[in-house]
Amino acid sequence: MTVDRYLRLIAGALIMLSLVLAHYSDLRWLYFTAFIGLNLFQSAFTNTCPMMTFLKKLGVRSSI
């Protein structure tokens, strides 16, 4: 798998987890959902993301 696929997998899993936590625990978990969404939005324009940097340091191969 590439960095891009891992990024989508991790972001999707964290969004789903935060929605479940917001439903069953505390609605403030939706701030975490918004943070992930905003981070993905800005990465579309800048092509940088903290998770991508972390995954590259772990040795995950790039898509190019």
C-alpha positions, 0 to 999 in steps of 0.5 A: 500500500502507498502513503495515499491509501494509508492516509485515506484508510487512517482518516476514514477510520478516525472519522468513523471512530469519532462519530461513534464516540460522539454518538455514545459518549460526548458530542465534543468528539465532533471537533476531532472529526472537523479537525480531520476534515480540515486537515484533509481539505488543506492537504488537497491544496498544499500536498502536505499532511502531518500523517503523510510525513509520519508514514514516510518516516515509517518507510511506507512507499510513495505513490510516485 
